[in-house]
């Protein structure tokens, strides 16, 4: 009888040999461990996906991209607000002195008469002074006070395309000089001048401006 055979047992119940029975780990325990690991991974994936959705809807992704890109300037276009109508003097509120700086005679009076028909108030009419006589190369020179830069000067400028604008030290912003130059042919047609005057008084809305944001 073997030493492993319990007392009172024998025959077919007798245990023989010198090896112990091999003990096997339960398969159920392994399945539980695998299930726990899979659950942890699934929870982690769900949490990561939730954070990604939050970033998409809150703009977090854009902030991260901007923070990671150094020196990356993006051009953004923003629409400018509608321009407000300018308060400009009417032609009758502008006194125009017409001077002829060319060798051609009669231009000052002829031009002054046409400006008067268009509603301007006419002041002095005659030849230009030595400072400007035969020295104005373009179609004309509009001369006025600094305060007339955004008032009387551009209003008169609608009547003579290509005229140069210049300011002096005079104290009357409503009085301007039109000095006729050697390239002068005629005033702008009344129809075109009226359109230019209307556009000057009511400028169209500014086009969209592109700005770079870094």
Number of C-alpha atoms within 10 A of each C-alpha: 12 11 11 12 13 12 9 8 11 12 8 6 10 15 15 11 8 9 6 7 6 5 6 6 7 8 8 8 10 10 10 11 11 10 11 11 10 12 12 10 11 12 11 12 11 10 11 11 12 11 11 13 13 12 15 11 9 11 11 15 15 12 11 11 11 15 10 10 10 9 8 13 12 12 12 11 11 11 11 11 10 11 11 11 12 13 11 16 17 15 18 13 14 23 21 28 20 27 26 27 28 23 12 9 12 12 22 23 17 13 18 23 15 14 20 15 10 15 13 19 17 18 14 14 20 17 21 22 12 9 9 18 18 16 13 21 15 14 19 26 23 23 23 25 21 17 17 23 16 14 19 26 29 18 23 25 21 23 21 22 18 15 21 18 16 15 16 12 10 13 12 13 20 17 21 25 22 28 28 31 25 19 14 19 12 15 16 16 12 15 9 13 20 15 12 20 21 13 14 17 17 15 15 12 12 11 11 12 11 12 12 10 9 11
